[in-house]
């Protein structure tokens, strides 16, 4: 059974803390993505990566950074958490070739609360 | 760049009634279209996808969607709603051409009444 796992389901942090969200996929996918999901706004792309050590900004990269040192792992970093980063964070992966339509596979999400 | 519009942030139906969730894409015919479902406190999972092989696409859990080029639409339907269908539904299309990066609609929350 293919899987995308995220390090935490729920996380509570304080303003100013450095926060790490980790995502691991076991499907040997080239592409990995980080989204945040807020009510009424749908999914917004923060960053994506198409290969190890490669990263590209999405629609809302401000206040975030990412790291991809291994193919299966993609980390999202909040350098200094703020209350407006309270949200649901979703990780996804997809194949770059051969996967017709580039279907995305999602993790269960991390609900982050910043106090 | 492509975009998708989902009409109605909430759709409410009675159990056993027809489900219709609307999705329209913005411009040129996309090579792929997707519907994803998100059950409470879970990530998204693929419900069905259009790949130009057939305009009527069948997905999991009795859902289907029909691609209509003339209407730039890819509406999702199910003949008879179940309580377990209560979830958030997202339509998605490649950002441009055959891009592996999708753009998502804002989602439609399906509410099913007993």
Interface residues (C-beta under 8 A of the other chain):
Chain A: X4 X9 X31 X33 X40 X41 X42 X43 X45 X48 X50 X90 X92 X94 X96 X100 X101 X102 X103 X104 X106 X107 X108 X109
Chain B: X9 X31 X32 X34 X36 X41 X42 X43 X44 X45 X46 X49 X50 X51 X90 X94 X99 X100 X101 X102 X104 X105 X106 X107
